Amino acid sequence: FNHETTQGPQALPQEEEEHDASDEEDAKESRNLVAGNDLRRVQRSPSTKVSLLVCCFLGCVILTVLKGSGHGSIVGVTCGSLSFWLLTWATLPWVLGFGMIFRDILINEHLENEE
């Protein structure tokens, strides 16, 4: 086989310059991300947020267990009673409260990143 005659399409010099420029920009952006604290901040797990999520989840589980299921409740709540519906609807303000907390956290983080 003659490899010289089976060459593929040649890149034009202008195209090579465009690829080199975009590769340099990508490399600069990568260096900036690695050199800054942003990459390290994203990789670590924020314990406050995780703790809040766990607390929200456990609160929902506790409300559900207190409400009971078809076999009755551990605190004597009967299905369809006022206490049953109060425990059912108590989940909504519980979760919305945590949603407001996380909203404030995200807004504060965004404002810090803008500065």
C-alpha positions as CSV (number, residue, x, y, z in Angstrom):
1,F,0.0,0.0,0.0
2,N,1.1,3.5,-0.8
3,H,0.2,5.7,2.2
4,E,1.1,8.9,0.4
5,T,-1.8,8.5,-2.1
6,T,-4.4,7.5,0.5
7,Q,-4.3,10.7,2.5
8,G,-7.6,12.2,3.7
9,P,-8.7,15.7,3.4
10,Q,-6.2,18.3,4.4
11,A,-7.1,21.0,7.0
12,L,-6.7,24.5,5.7
13,P,-4.2,26.7,7.6
14,Q,-7.1,29.0,8.7
15,E,-9.0,26.1,10.2
16,E,-5.9,25.0,12.1
17,E,-5.5,28.5,13.6
18,E,-9.2,28.5,14.7
19,H,-8.8,25.1,16.4
20,D,-5.6,26.2,18.1
21,A,-7.3,29.4,19.4
22,S,-10.3,27.5,20.8
23,D,-8.0,24.9,22.4
24,E,-6.0,27.7,24.1
25,E,-9.2,29.3,25.4
26,D,-10.4,25.9,26.8
27,A,-7.1,25.3,28.4
28,K,-7.1,28.8,30.0
29,E,-10.7,28.2,31.3
30,S,-9.7,24.8,32.8
31,R,-6.7,26.3,34.5
32,N,-8.8,29.1,35.9
33,L,-11.3,26.6,37.3
34,V,-8.6,24.4,38.9
35,A,-6.6,27.4,40.2
36,G,-9.7,29.0,41.8
37,N,-11.5,27.8,44.9
38,D,-14.7,27.2,42.9
39,L,-13.7,23.6,42.0
40,R,-12.9,22.6,45.5
41,R,-16.0,24.2,46.8
42,V,-18.2,22.3,44.4
43,Q,-16.6,18.9,45.1
44,R,-17.0,18.9,48.9
45,S,-20.3,18.0,50.5
46,P,-21.9,20.9,52.4
47,S,-22.8,19.3,55.7
48,T,-25.3,22.0,56.6
49,K,-27.4,21.4,53.5
50,V,-27.2,17.6,53.9
51,S,-28.3,17.9,57.5
52,L,-31.2,20.1,56.6
53,L,-32.4,17.7,53.9
54,V,-32.1,14.7,56.3
55,C,-34.1,16.7,58.9
56,C,-36.8,17.5,56.3
57,F,-37.0,13.8,55.3
58,L,-37.1,12.5,58.9
59,G,-39.9,15.0,59.7
60,C,-41.9,13.7,56.8
61,V,-41.3,10.1,57.9
62,I,-42.3,10.9,61.5
63,L,-45.5,12.6,60.4
64,T,-46.4,9.7,58.2
65,V,-45.7,7.1,60.9
66,L,-47.8,9.1,63.5
67,K,-50.6,9.3,61.0
68,G,-50.5,5.5,60.6
69,S,-51.6,3.3,57.8
70,G,-54.5,0.9,57.2
71,H,-53.5,-1.1,60.3
72,G,-53.8,1.9,62.7
73,S,-51.5,4.5,64.2
74,I,-49.0,4.1,67.0
75,V,-50.6,7.1,68.8
76,G,-54.2,6.0,68.2
77,V,-55.1,8.2,65.2
78,T,-58.0,6.8,63.3
79,C,-58.3,7.1,59.6
80,G,-60.4,10.1,58.5
81,S,-60.4,11.8,61.9
82,L,-59.5,15.4,62.5
83,S,-56.1,14.5,63.9
84,F,-55.4,12.2,60.9
85,W,-56.0,15.1,58.5
86,L,-54.0,17.5,60.6
87,L,-51.0,15.2,60.5
88,T,-51.6,14.7,56.7
89,W,-51.6,18.4,56.0
90,A,-48.8,19.2,58.5
91,T,-46.3,17.8,55.9
92,L,-47.0,20.7,53.6
93,P,-45.9,23.6,55.9
94,W,-43.0,21.4,57.0
95,V,-41.6,20.9,53.5
96,L,-42.4,24.5,52.5
97,G,-40.5,25.8,55.5
98,F,-37.4,23.9,54.4
99,G,-37.9,25.1,50.9
100,M,-37.8,28.7,52.1
101,I,-34.6,27.9,54.1
102,F,-32.9,26.4,51.0
103,R,-34.1,29.4,48.9
104,D,-32.4,31.8,51.3
105,I,-29.2,29.7,51.2
106,L,-29.1,29.6,47.4
107,I,-29.8,33.3,47.1
108,N,-27.0,34.1,49.6
109,E,-24.6,31.8,47.7
110,H,-25.4,33.4,44.4
111,L,-24.9,36.9,45.9
112,E,-21.5,35.8,47.3
113,N,-20.4,34.4,43.9
114,E,-21.3,37.7,42.1
115,E,-19.0,39.7,44.4
